[in-house]
């Protein structure tokens, strides 16, 4: 055991005593491996020193120690089981999209097998903080599909769907945009405004997706309707059919929320990702006339169930900890920064940019 100042703290060091904030909350539990993010948080909370594991072999020279450190993989970079299954899901889904684009049959059982493996780790999934380990903008459609599957599965749980529906709703999130494999990629990635003809072509992905899924017996009707209806609006202003809330399948209502959230929080070739908290506020406003208000309310409440002591970064780059959340304003808690309370309900020009822990 050794107490070290932040100046001497190194990446890869292991913290062996809980680190507390000035308000007494646990900032880091013992066992935490130091990464640049941990150092940033410690500096923000004016922590002067931490207890780290001391395993220095005094017989080694400094050069020997440096060489060992360069050869030893950092524990901080080890992927979680969810990330590992997510990466495998990317591979499987890419094969599915390529097969469908080539006119071949969909290997639905392969998809289900990998989807089940990924969902085994759903308890470690936080839609506000989960970040794919590797993200290439050309793979946006794959990432949007998989994150939509994870989020749709959670929304199904949160909104009280029977367990028998959870997997099928995850399928709905995973395959809702499959019709895009038949759309010109130049249209899907075009950075400027689409022409009228291009918009009409892009909107065809809903009907194309339904046609691709309608004869897949392993999928229930809700999955197929989600592909067709996920751009419908509860006030009847959506597409392709212009139907209202009474005719939109519940699966499609759930997938619409997940799709919008991830479409705005993932990078695209022509647009950078938005803060998930601003997106949640946008989704709240869209629940008036566009999205199902009951599902939206549950989604936002569950997604923002912060515990006091949660460490966040604000849009002005300051870091603090949440000390109070008002259920009427779930995306705008009170944040303590160096002992000063920032009330995000009042300070509307600020928002939470990122959850750090």
ChimeraX attribute file (.defattr): number of C-alpha atoms within 10 A of each C-alpha:
attribute: neighborCount
match mode: 1-to-1
recipient: residues
	/A:1	11
	/A:2	13
	/A:3	17
	/A:4	14
	/A:5	12
	/A:6	16
	/A:7	9
	/A:8	9
	/A:9	19
	/A:10	15
	/A:11	16
	/A:12	18
	/A:13	19
	/A:14	21
	/A:15	23
	/A:16	20
	/A:17	17
	/A:18	16
	/A:19	20
	/A:20	17
	/A:21	18
	/A:22	13
	/A:23	13
	/A:24	9
	/A:25	15
	/A:26	14
	/A:27	21
	/A:28	20
	/A:29	13
	/A:30	15
	/A:31	14
	/A:32	19
	/A:33	20
	/A:34	20
	/A:35	18
	/A:36	10
	/A:37	12
	/A:38	17
	/A:39	16
	/A:40	14
	/A:41	21
	/A:42	20
	/A:43	13
	/A:44	15
	/A:45	19
	/A:46	13
	/A:47	16
	/A:48	12
	/A:49	16
	/A:50	19
	/A:51	19
	/A:52	22
	/A:53	14
	/A:54	13
	/A:55	8
	/A:56	8
	/A:57	9
	/A:58	8
	/A:59	8
	/A:60	10
	/A:61	10
	/A:62	10
	/A:63	9
	/A:64	12
	/A:65	14
	/A:66	11
	/A:67	11
	/A:68	11
	/A:69	13
	/A:70	10
	/A:71	8
	/A:72	9
	/A:73	11
	/A:74	15
	/A:75	14
	/A:76	14
	/A:77	11
	/A:78	10
	/A:79	11
	/A:80	12
	/A:81	14
	/A:82	20
	/A:83	20
	/A:84	15
	/A:85	20
	/A:86	24
	/A:87	17
	/A:88	16
	/A:89	23
	/A:90	17
	/A:91	13
	/A:92	20
	/A:93	24
	/A:94	15
	/A:95	15
	/A:96	21
	/A:97	21
	/A:98	14
	/A:99	15
	/A:100	18
	/A:101	18
	/A:102	11
	/A:103	10
	/A:104	11
	/A:105	12
	/A:106	18
	/A:107	15
	/A:108	13
	/A:109	10
	/A:110	13
	/A:111	17
	/A:112	18
	/A:113	12
	/A:114	18
	/A:115	24
	/A:116	14
	/A:117	17
	/A:118	21
	/A:119	20
	/A:120	12
	/A:121	16
	/A:122	15
	/A:123	9
	/A:124	13
	/A:125	17
	/A:126	13
	/A:127	18
	/A:128	17
	/A:129	12
	/A:130	12
	/A:131	13
	/A:132	15
	/A:133	12
	/A:134	9
	/A:135	13
	/A:136	12
	/A:137	15
	/A:138	13
	/A:139	13
	/A:140	17
	/A:141	20
	/A:142	24
	/A:143	25
	/A:144	24
	/A:145	27
	/A:146	24
	/A:147	26
	/A:148	31
	/A:149	27
	/A:150	26
	/A:151	29
	/A:152	31
	/A:153	27
	/A:154	25
	/A:155	25
	/A:156	24
	/A:157	15
	/A:158	15
	/A:159	16
	/A:160	9
	/A:161	14
	/A:162	9
	/A:163	11
	/A:164	8
	/A:165	16
	/A:166	18
	/A:167	20
	/A:168	23
	/A:169	32
	/A:170	30
	/A:171	29
	/A:172	30
	/A:173	32
	/A:174	28
	/A:175	27
	/A:176	31
	/A:177	23
	/A:178	25
	/A:179	25
	/A:180	20
	/A:181	19
	/A:182	18
	/A:183	18
	/A:184	12
	/A:185	12
	/A:186	9
	/A:187	16
	/A:188	16
	/A:189	14
	/A:190	12
	/A:191	12
	/A:192	8
	/A:193	9
	/A:194	14
	/A:195	10
	/A:196	9
	/A:197	8
	/A:198	17
	/A:199	13
	/A:200	12
	/A:201	16
	/A:202	19
	/A:203	16
	/A:204	18
	/A:205	22
	/A:206	26
	/A:207	18
	/A:208	19
	/A:209	23
	/A:210	23
	/A:211	15
	/A:212	21
	/A:213	23
	/A:214	15
	/A:215	10
	/A:216	15
	/A:217	9
	/A:218	12
	/A:219	17
	/A:220	16
	/A:221	17
	/A:222	20
	/A:223	28
	/A:224	27
	/A:225	23
	/A:226	30
	/A:227	31
	/A:228	28
	/A:229	30
	/A:230	30
	/A:231	26
	/A:232	27
	/A:233	25
	/A:234	22
	/A:235	16
	/A:236	17
	/A:237	15
	/A:238	16
	/A:239	17
	/A:240	17
	/A:241	15
	/A:242	16
	/A:243	17
	/A:244	16
	/A:245	17
	/A:246	10
	/A:247	12
	/A:248	24
	/A:249	19
	/A:250	22
	/A:251	26
	/A:252	26
	/A:253	25
	/A:254	28
	/A:255	33
	/A:256	25
	/A:257	28
	/A:258	27
	/A:259	24
	/A:260	18
	/A:261	24
	/A:262	24
	/A:263	21
	/A:264	19
	/A:265	19
	/A:266	22
	/A:267	19
	/A:268	18
	/A:269	12
	/A:270	10
	/A:271	10
	/A:272	11
	/A:273	13
	/A:274	16
	/A:275	17
	/A:276	23
	/A:277	23
	/A:278	16
	/A:279	19
	/A:280	24
	/A:281	15
	/A:282	13
	/A:283	22
	/A:284	17
	/A:285	14
	/A:286	16
	/A:287	18
	/A:288	14
	/A:289	15
	/A:290	22
	/A:291	24
	/A:292	22
	/A:293	18
	/A:294	10
	/A:295	18
	/A:296	23
	/A:297	16
	/A:298	13
	/A:299	24
	/A:300	18
	/A:301	17
	/A:302	15
	/A:303	20
	/A:304	19
	/A:305	12
	/A:306	18
	/A:307	12
	/A:308	15
	/A:309	21
	/A:310	17
	/A:311	23
	/A:312	22
	/A:313	21
	/A:314	18
	/A:315	14
	/A:316	11
	/A:317	11
	/A:318	14
	/A:319	25
	/A:320	27
	/A:321	28
	/A:322	21
	/A:323	20
	/A:324	17
	/A:325	21
	/A:326	11
	/A:327	12
	/A:328	10
	/A:329	14
	/A:330	20
	/A:331	25
	/A:332	25
	/A:333	24
	/A:334	22
	/A:335	27
	/A:336	20
	/A:337	18
	/A:338	16
	/A:339	12
	/A:340	10
	/A:341	15
	/A:342	19
	/A:343	18
	/A:344	19
	/A:345	18
	/A:346	10
	/A:347	11
	/A:348	9
	/A:349	9
	/A:350	15
	/A:351	20
	/A:352	22
	/A:353	19
	/A:354	18
	/A:355	18
	/A:356	16
	/A:357	15
